[in-house]
Amino acid sequence: MNCRYAAGAGMPFMLAARRAIPFLYFYSDMHADCHGLGDSPDKIDVEKLARISRLMFYVGVSVANADARPRWDSDSYARLVPRR
């Protein structure tokens, strides 16, 4: 399974995108065995996971404490969601 391709139309963030709901998608790339038979917990880059988790936390705090709600950016939508 190619994880880069798997992050396509069936992913939950795509449902938000199709409904014009602002969202953030954090992606750290995957290793060659991603979700395959050779995949195992020892392949997780724990330091990288911790950095991304902290980033997600601080972005969440920033969004929660902002004066205004996030706004939908239709230009971003056009880049993310292919026309049918």
Protein Blocks (a to p, Z undefined) as FASTA:
>chain_A
ZZklmmmmklmklmmmmnopacddddebjafkgoiakbcfklpcfklmmmmmmmmmmmmm
mmmmpmbdcdddfklmmmmmccZZ
